[in-house]
Amino acid sequence: MIRYKSKIEMPHKKFGQWTVLSYSHSDATKSPYFKCRCSCGKESTVEGHALRSGKSMRCVECGHKEKGKKKFVHGKCYNRVYNSWSNMLSRCRNPANPSWHLYGGVGITVCDSWKKFKKFYEDMGNRPEGKTLCRLDIKKSYSKDNCRWGLPLKNKKEGPL
């Protein structure tokens, strides 16, 4: 880790895609913050320790682009509709899932287009409050034509959704 003796040495230094422009302020714990410019042109205030340790290498937007489209393309990660999609895939593809024997274990699959969240979201939209992903015909696999947002089964012994 690079240590700088003073805030004066920081301007014009590069840390990943950040270029330090100037000292900004210190917080209550006396941690210095610096005004920085990302290689994309976005400016932001970044904690000195985050720069020096490599914890902050670029602006948020560039970080999302670099981490890949898998998580950041739709901005829906970890909300109700994303969780429904993720759980659907797990039930059908992961033998370690507690419900796999009712889904993937008996041949229930997910249509090819729904293996990408973006397409699933285009077809199904947001999951309404109190609803769950239901298959119209429980003998058929997950697809646009066989699914809807519906009320969850009260009794799990009735069978899979």
C-alpha positions as CSV (number, residue, x, y, z in Angstrom):
1,M,0.0,0.0,0.0
2,I,1.3,3.4,-0.9
3,R,1.4,6.0,1.9
4,Y,1.4,9.7,1.3
5,K,2.8,12.0,4.0
6,S,0.4,14.8,3.3
7,K,-2.6,15.8,1.3
8,I,-0.4,18.0,-0.8
9,E,1.2,15.0,-2.4
10,M,-2.1,13.6,-3.7
11,P,-3.2,15.9,-6.5
12,H,-2.5,14.6,-10.0
13,K,-1.8,11.1,-8.6
14,K,-3.7,8.2,-10.4
15,F,-5.4,5.4,-8.6
16,G,-7.0,3.0,-11.0
17,Q,-9.2,5.2,-13.2
18,W,-9.3,8.0,-10.6
19,T,-7.1,11.1,-11.0
20,V,-6.9,13.2,-7.8
21,L,-7.8,16.8,-8.5
22,S,-7.6,18.4,-5.1
23,Y,-8.1,17.9,-1.4
24,S,-11.8,18.2,-0.4
25,H,-12.2,17.9,3.4
26,S,-11.6,15.6,6.4
27,D,-14.4,13.9,8.2
28,A,-14.9,13.6,12.0
29,T,-12.3,10.9,12.2
30,K,-9.8,13.1,10.4
31,S,-9.9,10.8,7.3
32,P,-9.0,13.0,4.2
33,Y,-11.3,13.1,1.2
34,F,-10.3,14.1,-2.3
35,K,-12.1,15.5,-5.3
36,C,-11.3,13.0,-8.1
37,R,-12.1,12.6,-11.8
38,C,-12.8,9.2,-13.3
39,S,-11.4,8.4,-16.8
40,C,-15.0,8.6,-18.0
41,G,-15.1,12.3,-16.9
42,K,-17.4,11.9,-13.8
43,E,-16.2,13.7,-10.7
44,S,-16.7,12.6,-7.2
45,T,-15.3,12.9,-3.7
46,V,-13.4,9.8,-2.6
47,E,-11.9,8.9,0.8
48,G,-8.1,8.9,0.7
49,H,-7.8,5.4,2.3
50,A,-10.2,3.9,-0.4
51,L,-7.9,5.4,-3.1
52,R,-4.7,4.2,-1.5
53,S,-5.9,0.7,-0.6
54,G,-7.4,0.1,-4.0
55,K,-11.0,-0.2,-2.6
56,S,-12.1,2.6,-5.0
57,M,-10.7,2.3,-8.5
58,R,-13.4,4.0,-10.5
59,C,-16.7,5.8,-10.4
60,V,-19.9,3.8,-9.7
61,E,-21.1,3.9,-13.3
62,C,-17.8,2.5,-14.6
63,G,-17.7,-0.1,-11.9
64,H,-21.1,-1.3,-12.9
65,K,-20.0,-1.6,-16.5
66,E,-16.9,-3.4,-15.6
67,K,-18.5,-5.9,-13.2
68,G,-20.5,-7.2,-16.2
69,K,-24.0,-7.0,-17.4
70,K,-25.1,-10.1,-15.4
71,K,-26.0,-8.1,-12.3
72,F,-26.1,-4.4,-13.3
73,V,-27.9,-4.3,-16.6
74,H,-31.4,-4.0,-15.2
75,G,-30.9,-2.5,-11.8
76,K,-33.4,-5.1,-10.4
77,C,-31.0,-7.2,-8.4
78,Y,-32.3,-8.5,-5.1
79,N,-35.9,-7.2,-5.4
80,R,-39.1,-9.3,-5.6
81,V,-39.1,-10.0,-9.3
82,Y,-35.4,-10.8,-9.4
83,N,-35.7,-13.2,-6.4
84,S,-38.6,-15.0,-8.1
85,W,-36.5,-15.5,-11.2
86,S,-33.5,-16.6,-9.3
87,N,-35.5,-19.0,-7.2
88,M,-37.2,-20.4,-10.3
89,L,-33.9,-21.2,-11.8
90,S,-32.5,-22.7,-8.6
91,R,-35.6,-25.0,-8.2
92,C,-35.1,-26.3,-11.8
93,R,-31.4,-26.5,-12.1
94,N,-29.8,-27.0,-8.6
95,P,-30.1,-30.5,-7.1
96,A,-29.1,-28.9,-3.7
97,N,-32.2,-26.8,-3.7
98,P,-34.7,-28.2,-1.1
99,S,-37.5,-28.1,-3.8
100,W,-35.5,-29.5,-6.6
101,H,-37.2,-32.9,-6.4
102,L,-40.5,-31.3,-7.2
103,Y,-39.2,-29.3,-10.1
104,G,-35.9,-30.1,-11.8
105,G,-36.0,-33.6,-10.4
106,V,-39.2,-34.4,-12.3
107,G,-38.2,-32.7,-15.5
108,I,-39.5,-29.2,-15.0
109,T,-37.3,-26.7,-16.9
110,V,-37.0,-23.0,-17.7
111,C,-37.4,-22.0,-21.3
112,D,-34.2,-20.8,-23.0
113,S,-35.2,-17.1,-23.2
114,W,-35.9,-17.0,-19.5
115,K,-32.4,-18.1,-18.6
116,K,-31.6,-14.3,-18.9
117,F,-33.3,-12.1,-16.4
118,K,-33.9,-9.3,-18.8
119,K,-36.2,-11.5,-21.0
120,F,-38.0,-12.9,-18.0
121,Y,-38.6,-9.3,-16.7
122,E,-39.8,-8.2,-20.2
123,D,-42.4,-11.0,-20.2
124,M,-43.5,-10.9,-16.6
125,G,-43.0,-7.4,-15.4
126,N,-42.8,-6.5,-11.7
127,R,-44.1,-9.0,-9.2
128,P,-47.2,-7.6,-7.5
129,E,-47.2,-7.5,-3.7
130,G,-48.4,-10.8,-2.2
131,K,-48.1,-12.7,-5.5
132,T,-45.8,-15.5,-6.6
133,L,-44.7,-17.0,-9.9
134,C,-47.2,-19.7,-10.8
135,R,-47.4,-22.2,-13.7
136,L,-50.8,-22.6,-15.2
137,D,-50.2,-26.2,-16.0
138,I,-48.0,-27.8,-13.3
139,K,-46.9,-30.6,-15.7
140,K,-45.3,-28.0,-18.1
141,S,-42.1,-26.0,-17.7
142,Y,-41.6,-22.3,-17.0
143,S,-42.3,-20.1,-20.0
144,K,-44.2,-17.0,-20.9
145,D,-47.3,-19.0,-22.1
146,N,-47.4,-21.1,-18.9
147,C,-46.8,-18.6,-16.2
148,R,-48.5,-15.7,-14.4
149,W,-48.3,-13.9,-11.1
150,G,-50.8,-15.5,-8.7
151,L,-51.6,-16.2,-5.1
152,P,-49.2,-18.7,-3.4
153,L,-50.6,-22.1,-2.5
154,K,-51.7,-22.3,1.2
155,N,-50.9,-25.9,1.5
156,K,-47.5,-27.0,0.1
157,K,-48.8,-30.6,-0.2
158,E,-51.0,-29.5,-3.1
159,G,-47.9,-29.6,-5.3
160,P,-45.4,-27.3,-7.0
161,L,-46.2,-23.9,-8.4
